[in-house]
Amino acid sequence: MGPQTAYAFRVYAYRHTGGPSPFLPDRDSTPPNPEPATAPPLWPRQAQVDAVFGGMGVHQVRLHLPFPMQLSWDRTKPVTSFFVHEKVHDSARRCFERIADAYDAAARRETGIAIFGGCLNVRRMRGGSAWSMHSWGIAIDFDPERNGLNSNRANARLARADCLTFWKIWEDEGWVSLGRTRDFDWMHVQAARL
């Protein structure tokens, strides 16, 4: 089951059985200090992405990966490339090349770095009302099963110490981790500041 289907089940359970709320409070708000101090201001703020990147779902180019990934909802399917916005392509390519140098195949499997959760997907944010950064192909998800929307530092696989280099690589290019900045959605990295 993919993350969108799992989220739909949680919303259904909440609305029909009174289960725990899948919605995140203040999901669409900008926090007072939204990005880590190490993030260079290369990318626009979320509110500016339409002006900078153009319409949703357009200007996409194929990003060829330096190592194979697995599709999160069907691990038998290899992912060797996917579509990203043309303006983030070179930055994402550099990140994946550095990840390939920093983590061998076994480490990529263990950490979940080699599990692809998605990129281009024109939709609203889960747990919010604004358009997702995935709508422009400027966000990438890794290992959604172990780093879900409601994950936090205590339970997210990508929050562990062996993943610090992974996050540093993205932050060196100005990408923002929602896990590291807001402590939820640890699967997600985006080329837009909060």
VOBA-1610 file (N, C-alpha, C; in pm, whole numbers, padded with zeros to 5 digits, always signed):
BEGIN
Met+00085-00117+00000Met+00000+00000+00000Met+00090+00123+00000Gly+00061+00219-00087Gly+00138+00342-00094Gly+00099+00442+00013Pro+00178+00549+00030Pro+00150+00647+00136Pro+00018+00721+00117Gln-00023+00746-00007Gln-00151+00814-00030Gln-00268+00726+00014Thr-00261+00597-00018Thr-00367+00504+00021Thr-00370+00489+00173Ala-00253+00476+00235Ala-00248+00465+00382Ala-00307+00589+00447Tyr-00276+00706+00393Tyr-00331+00830+00448Tyr-00483+00833+00432Ala-00533+00789+00316Ala-00678+00787+00293Ala-00747+00696+00394Phe-00686+00583+00427Phe-00743+00494+00529Phe-00747+00563+00666Arg-00640+00636+00701Arg-00638+00706+00830Arg-00745+00814+00836Val-00765+00888+00725Val-00870+00990+00721Val-01007+00925+00736Tyr-01028+00814+00664Tyr-01156+00743+00674Tyr-01181+00698+00818Ala-01081+00637+00880Ala-01096+00588+01018Ala-01127+00703+01112Tyr-01062+00816+01092Tyr-01085+00933+01177Tyr-01228+00983+01162Arg-01275+00993+01039Arg-01407+01050+01013Arg-01521+00955+01048His-01498+00825+01038His-01607+00729+01056His-01603+00649+01186Thr-01489+00644+01251Thr-01481+00566+01374Thr-01424+00645+01490Gly-01387+00770+01466Gly-01330+00850+01574Gly-01188+00812+01609Gly-01116+00752+01515Gly-00976+00716+01539Gly-00889+00840+01556Pro-00757+00821+01571Pro-00669+00936+01588Pro-00669+01025+01464Ser-00657+01154+01487Ser-00659+01250+01376Ser-00534+01237+01290Pro-00551+01227+01157Pro-00435+01222+01068Pro-00385+01362+01031Phe-00458+01464+01072Phe-00425+01600+01033Phe-00320+01659+01126Leu-00229+01734+01069Leu-00124+01797+01148Leu-00163+01940+01179Pro-00158+01980+01306Pro-00190+02119+01337Pro-00088+02212+01274Asp-00134+02324+01223Asp-00047+02426+01164Asp+00036+02372+01047Arg-00016+02274+00972Arg+00057+02213+00860Arg+00099+02317+00757Asp+00014+02416+00733Asp+00041+02514+00628Asp+00110+02640+00679Ser+00141+02647+00808Ser+00202+02769+00862Ser+00353+02770+00840Thr+00411+02888+00842Thr+00556+02903+00832Thr+00611+02919+00973Pro+00702+02830+01015Pro+00756+02841+01150Pro+00848+02963+01160Pro+00874+03011+01284Pro+00955+03131+01299Pro+01097+03117+01246Asn+01158+03001+01256Asn+01293+02979+01205Asn+01287+02856+01115Pro+01238+02872+00991Pro+01197+02757+00911Pro+01305+02670+00850Glu+01426+02715+00836Glu+01526+02628+00776Glu+01650+02621+00864Pro+01724+02511+00854Pro+01845+02500+00935Pro+01945+02608+00897Ala+02028+02645+00992Ala+02125+02752+00969Ala+02222+02718+00855Thr+02239+02589+00826Thr+02333+02549+00722Thr+02275+02560+00582Ala+02145+02582+00569Ala+02083+02581+00437Ala+02106+02713+00364Pro+02180+02709+00254Pro+02196+02832+00177Pro+02064+02867+00109Pro+02033+02995+00096Pro+01904+03035+00038Pro+01903+03023-00115Leu+01914+02901-00165Leu+01915+02879-00309Leu+01775+02870-00368Trp+01682+02820-00293Trp+01549+02791-00344Trp+01447+02890-00290Pro+01338+02912-00363Pro+01235+03006-00316Pro+01161+02950-00195Arg+01088+03036-00130Arg+00999+02991-00023Arg+00879+02920-00089Gln+00812+02836-00012Gln+00698+02761-00066Gln+00596+02853-00131Ala+00572+02969-00073Ala+00472+03061-00126Ala+00512+03118-00262Gln+00639+03105-00300Gln+00688+03162-00426Gln+00712+03058-00536Val+00686+02931-00508Val+00724+02828-00605Val+00652+02841-00739Asp+00527+02881-00739Asp+00455+02894-00866Asp+00521+03000-00954Ala+00562+03112-00895Ala+00626+03219-00971Ala+00764+03176-01022Val+00836+03095-00946Val+00972+03055-00983Val+00973+02933-01074Phe+00891+02833-01044Phe+00895+02707-01118Phe+00787+02695-01225Gly+00693+02788-01229Gly+00586+02781-01328Gly+00473+02690-01283Gly+00391+02649-01379Gly+00275+02567-01348Gly+00311+02431-01291Met+00217+02374-01220Met+00238+02242-01160Met+00245+02134-01268Gly+00339+02043-01250Gly+00350+01927-01337Gly+00416+01951-01472Val+00465+02072-01496Val+00530+02101-01625Val+00679+02127-01602His+00753+02138-01711His+00899+02162-01707His+00973+02050-01636Gln+00930+01926-01659Gln+00990+01809-01595Gln+01094+01745-01686Val+01202+01698-01626Val+01306+01626-01698Val+01340+01499-01620Arg+01392+01401-01690Arg+01424+01274-01626Arg+01558+01284-01553Leu+01559+01241-01429Leu+01680+01233-01348Leu+01724+01087-01344His+01839+01057-01402His+01894+00922-01401His+01976+00905-01274Leu+01949+00799-01201Leu+02012+00776-01071Leu+02146+00703-01086Pro+02242+00733-00998Pro+02371+00663-01003Pro+02366+00526-00933Phe+02255+00494-00871Phe+02234+00362-00809Phe+02086+00329-00821Pro+02051+00201-00829Pro+01910+00165-00839Pro+01839+00180-00704Met+01714+00222-00711Met+01629+00229-00593Met+01517+00127-00610Gln+01438+00108-00506Gln+01321+00021-00512Gln+01197+00106-00491Leu+01091+00074-00562Leu+00964+00142-00545Leu+00906+00103-00409Ser+00869+00201-00328Ser+00831+00171-00189Ser+00710+00079-00179Trp+00615+00089-00269Trp+00493+00008-00258Trp+00500-00121-00339Asp+00611-00143-00410Asp+00634-00269-00481Asp+00785-00288-00494Arg+00845-00349-00394Arg+00991-00359-00386Arg+01052-00444-00498Thr+00968-00513-00575Thr+01021-00589-00688Thr+01048-00500-00808Lys+01001-00374-00803Lys+01017-00282-00917Lys+01137-00190-00893Pro+01239-00202-00978Pro+01353-00111-00963Pro+01320+00028-01017Val+01379+00127-00956Val+01367+00266-01002Val+01507+00312-01039Thr+01528+00341-01166Thr+01660+00388-01211Thr+01657+00534-01253Ser+01536+00590-01263Ser+01522+00731-01297Ser+01381+00775-01259Phe+01362+00905-01248Phe+01230+00962-01225Phe+01232+01108-01270Phe+01114+01169-01276Phe+01105+01306-01324Phe+01113+01406-01210Val+01189+01514-01236Val+01201+01628-01145Val+01187+01754-01229His+01165+01866-01163His+01160+01994-01234His+01299+02024-01291Glu+01301+02082-01411Glu+01428+02108-01477Glu+01520+02199-01396Lys+01465+02287-01314Lys+01549+02380-01236Lys+01616+02313-01116Val+01567+02197-01073Val+01629+02127-00960Val+01709+02005-01006His+01704+01973-01133His+01767+01852-01185His+01915+01842-01148Asp+01994+01943-01180Asp+02138+01933-01158Asp+02172+01923-01009Ser+02099+01996-00927Ser+02121+01989-00783Ser+02088+01850-00730Ala+01974+01795-00770Ala+01936+01660-00726Ala+02037+01557-00775Arg+02084+01571-00899Arg+02184+01479-00953Arg+02311+01481-00867Arg+02357+01603-00831Arg+02476+01613-00746Arg+02453+01545-00611Cys+02335+01564-00554Cys+02304+01500-00426Cys+02310+01348-00437Phe+02245+01293-00539Phe+02244+01147-00553Phe+02385+01093-00581Glu+02466+01167-00656Glu+02604+01123-00679Glu+02683+01122-00549Arg+02666+01224-00466Arg+02735+01228-00337Arg+02684+01118-00243Ile+02554+01090-00249Ile+02497+00982-00167Ile+02558+00849-00210Ala+02573+00827-00341Ala+02633+00704-00391Ala+02777+00689-00342Asp+02849+00800-00332Asp+02987+00797-00282Asp+02993+00773-00131Ala+02896+00826-00058Ala+02898+00821+00088Ala+02842+00691+00146Tyr+02749+00628+00074Tyr+02682+00508+00125Tyr+02694+00396+00023Asp+02745+00281+00065Asp+02748+00167-00027Asp+02608+00107-00037Ala+02591+00007-00123Ala+02458-00050-00148Ala+02395-00104-00021Ala+02473-00170+00064Ala+02418-00225+00188Ala+02370-00114+00281Ala+02446-00007+00292Ala+02407+00105+00378Ala+02284+00176+00323Arg+02275+00187+00191Arg+02156+00250+00130Arg+02031+00167+00159Arg+02044+00034+00153Arg+01930-00053+00185Arg+01893-00042+00333Glu+01992-00048+00420Glu+01967-00046+00565Glu+01900+00084+00609Thr+01946+00196+00558Thr+01891+00326+00599Thr+01759+00358+00531Gly+01731+00294+00417Gly+01610+00324+00341Gly+01632+00430+00234Ile+01756+00474+00219Ile+01789+00574+00118Ile+01759+00522-00023Ala+01763+00390-00040Ala+01738+00331-00172Ala+01592+00291-00193Ile+01502+00339-00108Ile+01359+00311-00125Ile+01291+00439-00170Phe+01242+00439-00293Phe+01183+00557-00355Phe+01035+00567-00322Gly+00996+00679-00261Gly+00857+00702-00224Gly+00783+00796-00316Gly+00853+00859-00410Gly+00785+00945-00506Gly+00850+01081-00520Cys+00814+01147-00630Cys+00860+01283-00657Cys+00745+01361-00718Leu+00733+01361-00850Leu+00628+01439-00917Leu+00491+01376-00890Asn+00402+01455-00829Asn+00266+01409-00799Asn+00182+01533-00772Val+00102+01575-00869Val+00020+01696-00852Val-00094+01664-00756Arg-00084+01720-00634Arg-00182+01693-00529Arg-00167+01797-00419Arg-00265+01799-00329Arg-00257+01883-00209Arg-00168+01814-00105Met-00116+01893-00012Met-00037+01836+00097Met-00125+01744+00181Arg-00070+01629+00218Arg-00141+01543+00312Arg-00144+01614+00447Gly-00260+01624+00506Gly-00272+01690+00634Gly-00277+01841+00624Gly-00289+01897+00503Gly-00294+02042+00484Gly-00382+02076+00366Ser-00388+02204+00332Ser-00474+02246+00222Ser-00397+02306+00104Ala-00272+02343+00125Ala-00192+02403+00018Ala-00145+02294-00079Trp-00098+02335-00196Trp-00045+02240-00293Trp+00087+02184-00242Ser+00106+02056-00261Ser+00229+01988-00222Ser+00344+02032-00312Met+00464+02035-00258Met+00583+02065-00338Met+00607+01955-00441His+00549+01838-00420His+00555+01731-00520His+00485+01773-00649Ser+00392+01866-00640Ser+00316+01910-00758Ser+00405+01974-00863Trp+00519+02027-00821Trp+00615+02089-00913Trp+00734+01997-00941Gly+00737+01880-00880Gly+00852+01790-00899Gly+00976+01841-00829Ile+00958+01910-00714Ile+01071+01966-00641Ile+01083+01904-00501Ala+01017+01791-00479Ala+01024+01720-00351Ala+01041+01571-00380Ile+01118+01505-00295Ile+01145+01363-00311Ile+01120+01295-00177Asp+01056+01178-00181Asp+01030+01100-00060Asp+01113+00973-00060Phe+01164+00938+00059Phe+01246+00819+00079Phe+01183+00732+00187Asp+01169+00603+00160Asp+01126+00503+00258Asp+01005+00549+00341Pro+00890+00575+00275Pro+00774+00627+00348Pro+00720+00535+00457Glu+00742+00406+00444Glu+00690+00314+00545Glu+00754+00337+00682Arg+00884+00367+00684Arg+00953+00387+00812Arg+00974+00534+00847Asn+00925+00626+00762Asn+00944+00770+00783Asn+00818+00845+00747Gly+00704+00800+00795Gly+00574+00852+00754Gly+00548+00996+00792Leu+00436+01046+00746Leu+00396+01184+00771Leu+00399+01217+00920Asn+00351+01128+01003Asn+00344+01152+01148Asn+00466+01099+01223Ser+00572+01065+01152Ser+00693+01018+01220Ser+00762+01135+01290Asn+00848+01100+01385Asn+00925+01202+01456Asn+01064+01148+01485Arg+01146+01229+01552Arg+01285+01189+01579Arg+01295+01056+01654Ala+01196+01026+01733Ala+01200+00904+01814Ala+01177+00778+01733Asn+01104+00787+01620Asn+01070+00664+01549Asn+01104+00663+01400Ala+01146+00773+01342Ala+01178+00776+01199Ala+01315+00714+01173Arg+01323+00625+01075Arg+01451+00561+01041Arg+01552+00665+00994Leu+01509+00762+00916Leu+01602+00863+00863Leu+01644+00967+00967Ala+01594+00955+01090Ala+01636+01045+01198Ala+01758+00992+01273Arg+01802+00872+01241Arg+01914+00811+01312Arg+02048+00873+01269Ala+02147+00854+01353Ala+02280+00914+01331Ala+02345+00872+01200Asp+02319+00748+01155Asp+02383+00703+01031Asp+02327+00772+00907Cys+02224+00855+00924Cys+02166+00929+00811Cys+02207+01076+00809Leu+02288+01119+00904Leu+02328+01261+00909Leu+02399+01305+00782Thr+02486+01221+00728Thr+02555+01256+00604Thr+02456+01274+00490Phe+02357+01186+00483Phe+02251+01196+00382Phe+02186+01334+00387Trp+02144+01378+00507Trp+02078+01508+00520Trp+02174+01623+00492Lys+02299+01610+00533Lys+02398+01716+00508Lys+02417+01735+00358Ile+02417+01628+00283Ile+02431+01637+00137Ile+02318+01721+00078Trp+02194+01693+00118Trp+02081+01771+00067Trp+02088+01916+00114Glu+02120+01937+00241Glu+02125+02073+00295Glu+02237+02154+00232Asp+02346+02090+00192Asp+02454+02161+00122Asp+02405+02221-00010Glu+02300+02163-00067Glu+02241+02214-00191Glu+02119+02301-00164Gly+02091+02329-00038Gly+01979+02416-00002Gly+01845+02348+00012Trp+01841+02215-00004Trp+01715+02143+00011Trp+01677+02139+00159Val+01549+02129+00186Val+01497+02134+00322Val+01431+02000+00358Ser+01470+01947+00473Ser+01407+01827+00528Ser+01298+01870+00624Leu+01175+01824+00600Leu+01068+01854+00695Leu+01093+01785+00828Gly+01155+01668+00825Gly+01188+01600+00949Gly+01283+01681+01034Arg+01390+01729+00975Arg+01491+01801+01052Arg+01446+01942+01092Thr+01356+02002+01015Thr+01312+02138+01049Thr+01184+02141+01132Arg+01093+02045+01108Arg+00963+02048+01176Arg+00933+01921+01256Asp+01018+01820+01246Asp+01003+01692+01315Asp+00875+01617+01277Phe+00842+01616+01148Phe+00740+01527+01093Phe+00775+01503+00947Asp+00713+01403+00887Asp+00734+01373+00745Asp+00883+01354+00713Trp+00948+01267+00788Trp+01092+01245+00775Trp+01132+01185+00640Met+01037+01138+00562Met+01069+01084+00429Met+01103+01193+00328His+01067+01317+00356His+01053+01425+00258His+01170+01523+00259Val+01220+01553+00139Val+01317+01661+00120Val+01267+01745+00003Gln+01282+01878+00010Gln+01226+01964-00095Gln+01320+02079-00129Ala+01312+02122-00254Ala+01389+02236-00303Ala+01305+02362-00290Ala+01257+02388-00171Ala+01181+02509-00138Ala+01194+02531+00011Arg+01218+02656+00047Arg+01225+02690+00190Arg+01084+02704+00244Leu+01069+02686+00374Leu+00938+02696+00438Leu+00894+02840+00453
//
